[in-house]
């Protein structure tokens, strides 16, 4: 009877050792995944911090584009006016 009890105890200990090893392995995988997520989070934070400056630059470029289009329209109007005058003179 004692041998049977010892065998059962041994089996339980073996099972517990297996369980502990699986938990250690899972913990290691979770630590790796956590590190990956921390890295992604840091990258996202850096990207988010740069967004205001990118947004400001975009707005600046849009304003500059608008000004250039206005100047282009002015030049176009002047050229058309000059061509019209040339037609009248000829």
C-alpha positions as CSV (number, residue, x, y, z in Angstrom):
1,X,0.0,0.0,0.0
2,X,2.8,2.4,0.8
3,X,4.5,1.8,-2.6
4,X,1.2,2.5,-4.3
5,X,0.9,5.8,-2.3
6,X,4.5,6.6,-3.1
7,X,3.9,5.9,-6.8
8,X,0.9,8.2,-6.8
9,X,2.8,10.9,-5.0
10,X,5.6,10.5,-7.6
11,X,3.1,10.8,-10.4
12,X,1.6,13.9,-8.9
13,X,5.1,15.4,-8.5
14,X,5.9,14.6,-12.1
15,X,2.6,16.2,-13.2
16,X,3.4,19.3,-11.1
17,X,6.9,19.6,-12.6
18,X,5.4,19.4,-16.1
19,X,2.8,22.0,-15.2
20,X,5.5,24.3,-13.8
21,X,7.6,23.9,-16.9
22,X,4.6,24.7,-19.2
23,X,3.8,27.7,-17.1
24,X,7.4,28.9,-17.3
25,X,7.4,28.5,-21.1
26,X,4.1,30.3,-21.4
27,X,5.4,33.1,-19.1
28,X,8.5,33.4,-21.3
29,X,6.3,33.7,-24.4
30,X,4.1,36.3,-22.7
31,X,7.2,38.3,-21.7
32,X,8.4,38.3,-25.3
33,X,4.9,39.4,-26.5
34,X,4.8,42.0,-23.8
35,X,8.1,43.4,-25.0
36,X,6.9,43.5,-28.6
37,X,3.8,45.4,-27.5
38,X,5.9,47.8,-25.4
39,X,8.1,48.5,-28.4
40,X,5.0,49.0,-30.7
41,X,3.5,51.3,-28.0
42,X,6.7,53.4,-27.8
43,X,6.8,53.7,-31.6
44,X,3.2,54.8,-31.7
45,X,3.8,57.4,-29.0
46,X,6.7,58.8,-30.9
47,X,4.6,58.9,-34.1
48,X,1.8,60.6,-32.2
49,X,4.2,63.1,-30.7
50,X,5.4,64.0,-34.2
51,X,1.9,64.4,-35.6
52,X,1.4,68.0,-34.4
53,X,4.5,69.1,-36.2
54,X,3.5,67.2,-39.3
55,X,0.0,68.7,-39.1
56,X,1.5,72.2,-38.8
57,X,3.8,71.5,-41.8
58,X,0.9,70.2,-43.8
59,X,-1.1,73.4,-43.0
60,X,1.9,75.5,-43.9
61,X,2.3,73.8,-47.2
62,X,-1.5,74.1,-48.0
63,X,-1.3,77.8,-47.3
64,X,1.8,78.1,-49.5
65,X,0.1,76.1,-52.2
66,X,-2.9,78.5,-52.1
67,X,-0.7,81.5,-52.3
68,X,1.2,80.0,-55.3
69,X,-2.1,79.3,-57.0
70,X,-3.3,82.9,-56.5
71,X,0.0,84.1,-58.0
72,X,-0.4,81.7,-60.9
73,X,-3.9,83.0,-61.5
74,X,-2.6,86.6,-61.4
75,X,0.2,85.8,-63.9
76,X,-2.3,84.0,-66.1
77,X,-4.6,87.0,-66.1
78,X,-1.7,89.4,-66.9
79,X,-0.5,87.2,-69.8
80,X,-4.1,87.0,-71.2
81,X,-4.4,90.7,-70.9
82,X,-1.1,91.3,-72.7
83,X,-2.0,88.8,-75.5
84,X,-5.3,90.6,-75.8
85,X,-3.5,94.0,-76.2
86,X,-1.2,92.5,-78.8
87,X,-4.1,91.2,-80.8
88,X,-5.7,94.7,-80.7
89,X,-2.4,96.4,-81.7
90,X,-1.9,94.0,-84.7
